[in-house]
């Protein structure tokens, strides 16, 4: 459950970054979401029975999102209206 929550939050933050950096181009975000779905279709065909693989997957996405957030903090820590 913790792995799924970590993965979901990480991918949501990356999708937000993709939307903001492409001036809300939905095609890029849709392609990213499609690639995530294809990855799940390949590696998690029997559900989330392989907990170790899912935890590794969510940890990798957490590292990616932390790198994106820390390197582009002007998008994530900016005061003002959220779009």
N, C-alpha and C positions, 0 to 999 in steps of 0.2 A: 504494500500500500504506500509506503514511504517513497519507494522508487517511482511509482506511477505519479504521485503528487509532485515530486521533484522534476520528473520529465515534463509533465503538463505545464508547470509554471515556467520552466526553462524555454520550452518551445513557444509559449505565449509571448514571452519577452522578446524572443528572436523575431517572431512574426510582427510584433509592434515595431521593432527596429527596421525590419524590411519595409513595412508600410510607410514609416516616416522618411526613410532615406530614398525611397523611390517616388516621393510625392504622391503617396496613396495609390500606387499602381497595384491593382488587385491581382494582376497576372503573375507577378513575381511571387507574391504570397501564396497564391493558389498552387504554383509549381512547387514551392517549398513544402506545402502541406501534402501535395500529391506524392512527393518523394518520401516523406515520413510514412505515409500510408503504404507505399510500396515496400519500404523497409520492414514495416511491421508484418506485411503479408509474407515476406520471405523468411524472416527470422522467428516470428512468433505465430506459426501456423496452428499450433495446438493451444492457443491461449497463452496466459502468463505463467506457465508451469515451470519454466526455467528462470527461477528467481535470480540466480547469480548473473546470468546474461542481461536480465532487465536492469539490475542494479548497476552493472557496468555501463550499460547504455545511458541510463539516467545520469550517472556520474560524469560521463563524457559531455553530455549536453549541459550539465551544470557548469563545468569548466568553460565551455564555449560561451555560455551566457554571461558568466562572470567576467570573462575577457572582454566581451562586447560592451558590457555595462561600464567597466572600469576605463576602457579606452575611449568611450564615447559618452562620458558623463554629462555632457551638455544636453543630451536628449532625456536623460533619466532623472536628473536632479535639478531641473529647471523649474522655477516658480512661475505660475501662470495657469492659464486655462488648459486643461488636458483635451486633446483632440483625438 
